[in-house]
Amino acid sequence: MAMEPPTTDAGDELESYSSLGLTVSHSQKNNAEFPKVLLLLSMYLDKTVKQNEELLDSSEIKESTTMFHGQRVPELSIKLYAERIFKYAQCRPSCFVLGLIYMERYLQQPNIYMTSFSVHRLLITSVIVAAKFIDDSFFNNAYYGKVGGISTREMNRLELDLLFSLDFRLKVNLETFRSYCLQLEKEALALVLERPIQVQATNGTKPSICKGSVDETCKHELVRERYSSQVLQGCSW
């Protein structure tokens, strides 16, 4: 599943960068916990993995095994794994947006699907390639391997496989980067609206159930209760 680029303007760009936590400076980084982009990215990846696995289970499509496929599904969730990468790799938040772009370019190859067996390795490899491309300083692969829970040798092989698959074309134009930032937020809101949520009435009486098709009052409560408390809680801009 690839993202559809939305229409952007200058105001939307600045607001999106700020809300995703991409404007956190290096001096503020140690005081912040986790930028919002990590949660939105993990939500999007979770959704994509689920859709891919349902597709593979319900059809006769034969998936091509890649170097990114592990023998078992990691115990750590995508969200916690992304937070671990951010905390210990010390890369810019924008590396995760750039990493997502690399992931989707890689997945354009025939019969390659991102599943629970491959998403973690693909994520850390894409993010460290992004960090090496745009950050002023970065660690070696021995360190990144420890962060990701894989050996140095495997980390080297994954990085080379990704680079050759992308034909070493790592440059991303500004318009593409902007569109992914805005689309991450739209995807996250869409996920929230798709999930039924119980909303307590303001008078304390019978709660209502909000589903995908909600009126404005229900939507407001849904966004305020689920989006604000879950998406924004624990995130620093």
N, C-alpha and C positions, 0 to 999 in steps of 0.2 A: 504494500500500500504506500503510494507516494503522495506527498503533500501537494495540494493545488495552490499555486501562488496567488495570493489576494492582491487587490489594488492597494497601494500605499500612498501616503503623503507625509510631509515632513513632521506634522504634529503627531500622527500615529506612530512614526518611527521613534521619536524621542520618548513618547509615553511607553511604548513597547519595550525599548531598551531599559528604561528605568524600572518598569514593573518586573521584568525578567531578572533583574539584578546584574545586568551586564555593565552597569556604570559604577560598580563598586571598585574603588581604587585599591592599589596594593597596600597603601597605608591603612585603609579601613578594613581590609580583608580579614585580618586576625581578630577584629572585633565582631565581625559578622559570623553568623552560623552558616546557613546554606542558602544560596540564591534561589529564587523561585524557579528558574529555568531547570533546575535538577528535578524538581517534582513534576513539572509539566512534561519534560522529556521522558521521564520514567512512565508517566501515565500514557503517553503516546506509544511508547515501545511496548508496554503491557498490552495495549489494545491491538497493536499490529501482530504481536506474537500470538495472541488468542485467535485472531482472525485467520492467520496463516495455518495454525494447527487445526482449526476447524475445517479449513479448506482441504488440507492434506488428508484428514481423517474421513472426509465425506466424498472424496473423489479418487480417481485412479491416477492422479498426477504423481509422477515419480520425482522425488526430491533428490537433487545432486548433493552429495556429502562434500563439505568443504573443510579446509584446515581449521575453521572456526568452530566446528562441531566437537563438543566434548563428549566423553563417555557417559556422563551423568549430568543431571540438572543441578546447578549450584544451589546451595541452601539459602544463600543471601538473595534477597529480593533485588530487582533492578534498581529501585529507589535507594536502598541502603548501599548497593554497590556503587552507584553514581556518587553518593555522598562520600563514600570512602575514597574514591578517586579524587574528588575535589579537595578533600581534607589533606591527603598525603601527597598527591602529585603537585599541589599548589599551582595549578594552572589557572588561567583566566576563565571566568564563567562563559565567555564567548567561545571557548574551545569546545564546549558541549554542543553549541549550535552548529559550529563548523564540523564537528564530529558526526552529527546527525546527517549533514549533507553528504559527507563521505560514505556513511553507511548506506544511504539510499542510492548513491551512485554505484556502489559495490553490488547491491541487490538487484540492479537492472540486468544482471547476467541471467541467461536462461536457466530455469528450473532451480534457482537458488532462493530459498525462503528463510527468513529469520525466525527461529523457534527458541524454545526455552533452552535448547542445547547449545545455541550459538550466540545468543544476544549479548551475554556478558563479555565474551572474548571480543566480539565485534565492537562493542562499546568502548572498552578500554583501549583497544588498538587504534580506533578512529580518533579518540580524544588525545592520545599521546602523539599521534601523527600531526594533529592540529596544533598541539602545544609546541612541537618542534618547528612547526612552520611559522607561527605567529608570535610566540612568546620570546622575550629577550633571553631568558635562561630556562634550562630544563635539566632533568636528571637523565641518567643512563638507563638502559633497558633492564639491567640487573635490579635496579631500584623499582622501576615500574612493574617488573614481574612480581616482586614481593608485595606491592600494593594490590595487584590483581590476583594474587594467589596462583601464579603460574611460573614455570621455570624461565630462566634467562634465555635458554635456547629456544623455547617455544615462543617467547615474546619476540625474539628476533625474526623467527619464521613468520609469525602472524603479521608483523610490520611489513616485511618484504612482500608477502602475499597481497596485502592491501595496496601497497604502493604500485606493484606491477599491474594489479587489476584496475587501478585508477589511471594507469599509464603515467604515473607521477604527475598528474595534473591536479595540483592541490589548490590552485588559485580559484577563489570564489568571488564573483563580482558583487558589488554592494547591494544591488537590487535583489539578487537571490538570497543574500544573507537577511535582508530586511523582510522578505516575504516569509522566510522560515520563522523568524521571530514572531511575526503577527499570527502566523498559522498555528504555532504552538499554543498560543493563548486561545485561539478559536477552537482548536481541537479539545483543549482542556475543558472549556465551557460546554462544548457539545457533549463531552463525556458526563459531566455533572448533570446536564439536563436529561440525558438518557436514563439515568439511574433513578428509580423511584425513591422518594424520601418522605418520611413522615414529618409533617410540619404541625406544630402545636398551634392551635388557634389563639389569637391574642386575648380572648376572654377566658382562656384556660379550659374551655370545653373540649368537645370531640376533635381530635387531630384529623387533618386531611392528608391524603396521599397524593403527592405530586408525581406525575409521570412525564413522558416525553412531550406530550402536548399540554402545556400549562398556560393558564391565563397570567396576566401581568402580576397580580397579587401573589399568586403561588410562585411564579418565577422569582419575584423579588425575595420572598422568604427562602427559597431554595438557594439562591446565590448568596444571600446573607449568611444563612446557617451552615451550608455545606462548603461553599466556595471560600467564604471568608475564614471560617474556623479551621477548615482542613487544609486548604491550599496556602493560605497566608500564614498560618500558625507555624512558628519556628523558622520563618524565612526572613532574611534581612536584605534590604535593598541598599 
